Amino acid sequence: MKIKLGALNFNYPLIYKKHQLLFKNNVRYLRNVFKRVGCERLEKENFINAVIDNTTLILSLAFLGLNK
């Protein structure tokens, strides 16, 4: 499933310490990498840990036609 990166919240206590702070230079660098080689989203090192609330999970699964 695709989501906008702006929808992610990295301030959740379970994952807060696992991510670097957002720096404009890092964002610019990543944009250039994505333009050159793509995001390679299936590579494990490119996964993003995220937490969503139960309502969002249920609605997303329903949208995909999947049951809980």
Phi, psi and omega in degrees: 000140179262138175225157176284137180301329179295344180279349182276143179239112182266011181266006179291134187306328183290334184239358186306315186280353183269354184238146176285157174294153180282121177238136183302323179295321178295319179298314179300316179299313181297321177301317179294320177297314180299322179293323182282311189238355184087180185268349180046053188296342181273354177281131185304322182291350178259004179290151177242125174286131180214153178238130176236156180283160185301320181298315179298320178298311181299315179296321179293317178296319179296320178301323179276356180080022180252148177264156179295000000 
